[in-house]
Amino acid sequence: MTAPVLPAPAQRFVDAVNAADTDGFVATFTDDGHVDDWGRVLRGRDGVRSWADTDAIGQGAQMEVLDAETDGDTVRIRFSWTSRRFTGTSDGIFVVDGDHLASFTIPPHS
């Protein structure tokens, strides 16, 4: 199975998670970018770093994108996530802003 092709900033996000590279992860976002995890929004580089520490890289996360669909600057994905905090599949939405991410959202399951 071939991995879905993602825009470069989204792929750098995934690669940084899997490499446990917090600085690289934070660098994928714009200065005012944010993570929205089920309605808990963490803004700016400090907020993004906080989420990486508490929910992702700091929890030993590994991420595999299972499916991706790009429409303009929005990339909707289905991904597998394994960590000490959460293990399972989820949906995600990247919003790309040039060479960076404006946001990454994990919407609540319906």
Beta strands, then each sheet from edge to edge (+ up, - down):
strand 1: 29-37
strand 2: 40-43
strand 3: 62-71
strand 4: 74-82
strand 5: 87-97
strand 6: 100-106
sheet 1: 2+ 1- 6- 5+ 4- 3+
end
